[in-house]
């Protein structure tokens, strides 16, 4: 029985780990960079979140601007210049020329995906403890101090499998240099399964992106 209980404990621990992994944090995929980019690290950037929702747009832009500032980049959230809506191409060009931005970071929301995964069923063991009817002091004919007053038995409980649906929020993040007519120098896609707190998601993705940009020396690694 000890071996059986150990097996159950291991299975339960495995289920707990699986549940913890199910709440996975954001990740970056399809990362690309221009290996020919050899200019000095970007130092003054415009951050644009292409969102109709004004509040979410501001939170996204501030999250990236805040992370960039930690690395000495003078980052400006586009809503401070264009509060009503994200700027169009002509507005961006004029703003870059007027303010001397050497880089632009754009966050674009892509359609959400729904992933379905079959979770396999499993069997667990439940322990029950019951009082023996022959151990009652009122039943002296069957009572013996040498008998166990309680007895334990185990029963199997079947947990059927099921299909788990998980929504994945997807965003494209692009970094463009404005020098020499401007060109894309870094791009990636973020994936966030079952996003919870909007602010936490934004900060998490911003941290991943900034880490990549420092590794590629697109921005300074010094804080």
Legacy VTK file of the C-alpha trace (Angstrom):
# vtk DataFile Version 3.0
C-alpha trace
ASCII
DATASET POLYDATA
POINTS 223 float
0.000 0.000 0.000
2.914 2.353 0.684
4.052 1.987 -2.920
0.555 2.800 -4.123
0.380 5.940 -2.001
3.795 7.053 -3.260
2.619 6.611 -6.839
-0.490 8.675 -6.119
1.616 11.415 -4.525
3.908 11.543 -7.556
0.919 11.736 -9.904
-0.647 14.529 -7.872
2.624 16.454 -7.913
2.803 16.016 -11.681
-0.710 17.416 -12.074
0.248 20.414 -9.930
3.307 21.100 -12.085
1.194 20.825 -15.228
-1.296 23.325 -13.870
1.507 25.714 -12.985
2.985 25.400 -16.472
-0.457 26.021 -17.913
-0.239 29.577 -16.603
2.753 30.214 -18.816
4.147 33.724 -19.158
4.670 35.579 -22.417
7.289 34.460 -24.918
8.871 35.888 -28.061
8.868 33.919 -31.308
9.871 34.612 -34.901
12.626 36.964 -33.751
14.480 38.698 -36.566
17.166 41.371 -36.673
19.162 43.118 -39.378
22.759 41.902 -38.990
23.998 44.826 -41.080
22.884 47.380 -38.490
26.126 48.820 -37.143
25.013 52.313 -36.114
25.392 53.553 -32.512
22.650 52.329 -30.150
19.349 54.149 -30.490
19.016 56.892 -27.909
15.783 58.731 -28.704
12.732 56.675 -29.647
9.054 57.141 -30.352
6.824 54.366 -28.966
3.557 53.677 -30.800
0.870 51.195 -29.793
-1.669 50.731 -32.573
-4.793 50.402 -30.435
-8.222 52.011 -30.666
-8.721 51.643 -26.928
-7.140 54.840 -25.585
-6.471 53.439 -22.104
-4.798 50.241 -23.273
-2.823 52.201 -25.839
-1.416 54.451 -23.124
-0.566 51.548 -20.816
1.255 49.689 -23.596
3.238 52.733 -24.672
4.178 53.687 -21.116
5.300 50.113 -20.358
7.798 50.137 -23.222
8.858 53.751 -22.692
9.552 52.968 -19.044
11.729 49.955 -19.869
13.627 51.904 -22.536
14.263 54.742 -20.085
16.008 52.279 -17.754
18.642 51.877 -20.462
19.178 55.562 -21.010
16.850 55.863 -24.012
14.793 59.052 -24.201
11.503 57.348 -25.102
8.302 59.243 -25.879
4.854 57.653 -25.827
2.983 58.682 -28.974
-0.204 59.518 -27.048
1.596 62.511 -25.521
1.874 63.935 -29.036
-1.274 62.415 -30.560
-3.803 61.903 -27.743
-6.820 61.172 -29.935
-5.473 58.279 -32.028
-2.210 56.606 -33.066
-0.373 58.685 -35.691
-0.503 57.741 -39.359
2.577 57.432 -41.578
2.705 61.108 -42.565
2.329 62.212 -38.958
5.125 59.887 -37.884
7.474 61.234 -40.560
6.753 64.825 -39.570
7.185 64.039 -35.871
10.502 62.271 -36.455
11.830 65.235 -38.401
10.601 67.751 -35.861
11.810 65.941 -32.746
14.920 64.143 -33.957
13.892 60.589 -33.067
16.474 58.039 -34.228
14.197 55.033 -33.714
10.547 53.978 -33.633
9.060 51.045 -31.729
5.604 49.886 -32.818
3.332 47.392 -31.012
0.566 45.927 -33.154
-2.149 43.636 -31.827
-2.811 40.552 -34.012
-5.878 38.251 -33.991
-6.159 36.066 -30.888
-5.695 32.318 -31.347
-7.532 29.552 -29.508
-5.513 26.425 -28.807
-7.273 23.198 -27.845
-5.524 20.438 -25.951
-6.840 17.099 -24.719
-6.108 16.575 -21.023
-5.795 12.853 -20.319
-7.900 11.406 -17.532
-6.359 9.812 -14.470
-7.198 7.702 -11.425
-6.709 8.831 -7.856
-6.928 6.925 -4.578
-9.139 8.182 -1.755
-8.670 7.024 1.801
-11.729 6.431 3.991
-11.693 5.631 7.695
-14.781 4.017 9.211
-15.660 2.818 12.681
-16.092 -0.920 13.054
-19.598 -1.874 14.230
-18.056 -4.616 16.382
-16.038 -2.147 18.404
-18.972 -0.417 20.069
-18.928 -0.570 23.868
-22.696 -1.120 23.723
-22.145 -4.333 21.806
-20.233 -6.194 24.494
-20.805 -9.561 22.860
-18.547 -8.557 19.985
-16.318 -6.014 21.708
-12.726 -6.859 22.406
-10.011 -4.417 23.483
-7.644 -6.257 21.131
-9.679 -5.466 18.054
-9.048 -2.291 16.107
-11.712 0.272 16.784
-11.435 1.714 13.259
-10.583 0.248 9.887
-9.282 1.937 6.743
-10.023 1.182 3.134
-9.015 2.760 -0.184
-11.101 3.301 -3.279
-10.237 4.409 -6.779
-11.795 7.539 -8.253
-11.844 7.960 -12.015
-11.260 11.481 -13.385
-12.280 11.553 -17.051
-10.278 13.388 -19.697
-11.456 16.667 -21.174
-10.619 19.221 -23.839
-9.012 22.417 -22.543
-9.336 25.588 -24.620
-6.667 28.237 -24.181
-6.691 31.706 -25.708
-3.347 33.078 -26.872
-2.900 36.842 -27.293
-0.497 37.682 -30.116
1.311 40.933 -30.859
3.908 42.073 -33.375
6.688 44.367 -32.180
8.843 46.196 -34.737
11.805 48.514 -34.291
12.735 50.878 -37.115
15.715 53.180 -37.407
15.019 56.580 -38.916
18.498 57.094 -40.328
19.190 56.792 -44.072
15.528 56.912 -45.002
14.501 54.492 -42.262
14.465 50.698 -42.256
13.283 47.797 -40.106
16.125 46.518 -37.926
14.343 44.221 -35.413
11.038 42.362 -35.298
9.377 39.701 -33.179
6.011 38.233 -32.250
4.885 37.856 -28.646
2.552 35.087 -27.500
0.712 35.211 -24.185
-1.457 32.227 -23.167
-4.542 33.042 -21.081
-3.503 36.655 -20.398
-4.509 37.855 -16.955
-3.552 41.313 -15.709
-3.131 43.635 -18.686
-0.436 45.633 -16.918
1.561 42.523 -15.965
1.396 41.222 -19.546
2.612 44.508 -20.977
5.497 44.794 -18.552
6.467 41.174 -19.168
6.557 41.581 -22.948
8.346 44.927 -22.696
11.018 43.312 -20.539
11.535 40.488 -23.051
11.795 42.912 -25.966
14.227 45.279 -24.236
16.419 42.325 -23.257
16.625 41.295 -26.921
17.380 44.844 -28.073
20.255 45.158 -25.614
21.725 41.820 -26.692
21.677 42.969 -30.313
23.182 46.329 -29.251
20.248 48.145 -30.781
19.965 50.048 -27.506
22.523 50.480 -24.765
22.857 47.692 -22.218
23.838 50.131 -19.476
21.219 51.026 -16.865
LINES 1 224
223 0 1 2 3 4 5 6 7 8 9 10 11 12 13 14 15 16 17 18 19 20 21 22 23 24 25 26 27 28 29 30 31 32 33 34 35 36 37 38 39 40 41 42 43 44 45 46 47 48 49 50 51 52 53 54 55 56 57 58 59 60 61 62 63 64 65 66 67 68 69 70 71 72 73 74 75 76 77 78 79 80 81 82 83 84 85 86 87 88 89 90 91 92 93 94 95 96 97 98 99 100 101 102 103 104 105 106 107 108 109 110 111 112 113 114 115 116 117 118 119 120 121 122 123 124 125 126 127 128 129 130 131 132 133 134 135 136 137 138 139 140 141 142 143 144 145 146 147 148 149 150 151 152 153 154 155 156 157 158 159 160 161 162 163 164 165 166 167 168 169 170 171 172 173 174 175 176 177 178 179 180 181 182 183 184 185 186 187 188 189 190 191 192 193 194 195 196 197 198 199 200 201 202 203 204 205 206 207 208 209 210 211 212 213 214 215 216 217 218 219 220 221 222
